[in-house]
Structure formats: structure tokens, C-alpha cells
């Protein structure tokens, strides 16, 4: 009997952080930077992105949660994790983040403080171009083996960790309320 073997795969880890004090502090930091800092423009088209957040307590919460999830899912014992950078994003109606990757780190994460009911999805692209060579009427293109992108609808308090080489973007939303998220980068180094 034939056996299907998966050769390559990319995965994301999805969890949540339920911490009202953390959310309150992050919103206050965002509002402070909106009043006092220039907009950091990297992949964002519209909206506001803070400079790096240097709050040790906030950074340690995300570093600890990331270490827990990465060890649980990838068994990364005998390593040390470093939080390279953390920032807060506010996307208003119609704003996007263009397709991009995160360099100089191994994993990236996003935590959702406020989400629209529809739209504002995180869209991951397949990094290789193999699917683009298939004809549009390819009969099994709907199989997961032949997807060229996946959309994940954000949920409030949701946390997503993913390999930083994965190309991703933020799609627009069409509600008047803003979409607020925290993004961060993690480096995994050998111990010693």
C-alpha cells in the first residue's frame, strides 16, 4: 500500500494570554507613543507602529510565554531565548501591513489586544513558488499540499508564534474601530 510522506512543513503555534493588566499597560504605552513618538514605518501602510518597547516586565511576559510554547512544541531544551524587539501596532480601517519576513531572529509572534469582527486577518504565504506552476484548473489544488497561502483570523487575547522566515502580511479590515496588536521577535541560541 502506498504511503504519503510529508517532506517539508511550516507550522504556527496558537495560544492566548488572558491578562487585563498587561492589556491596560500596552494600550497606555501605545497612546503615549502616538502622542510623543514618530510613526515607525516598516511594513505598515497607514496606522501607527511604536518604536521598540523597552519595558522589562512586558518583555519578560512575552519571552516567558514564547519559551513555554516553543519548548512544548519543538523541545528546545539546552537553549536560551532572547526577545530581540517588541512593538505595538494600531491599524485603522483599510490599513495593511505589506508582505514581509522578520530577519535577525528565529521566531516571531503577534498578540492581539483588539480585533475586528471581520477582516484584518494574518495571511501567510507559501515561501516557495511551486504552486504557482500549477494550472488554475488543477483538480486537487484545494488540498493543503497545494495551498499557496493561509489566512488566520485574529481573536482578542490570541497569540500566534511562527518561524520568522515565513512571509506574512496583515489584510485590511473595514470597521471603524482599530485593530491593535503587539509584535515581537525571538532569537534561539545554544546554551553555553
Secondary structure, DSSP 4 states (H G I P E B T S, - for coil): -----------EEEEE---HHHHHHHHHHHHHHHHHSPPP-SSEESSEE------HHHHHHHHHHHHHHHHHHH---SEEEEEEEEEEEEE-TT-EEEEE---SSSEEEEEEEE--SSB--EEEE-SS-GGGGS-TT-TTTTSGGG-SEEEE---TTEEEEEETTS-EEE--B-SSSPEEEEEEEEEEEE--
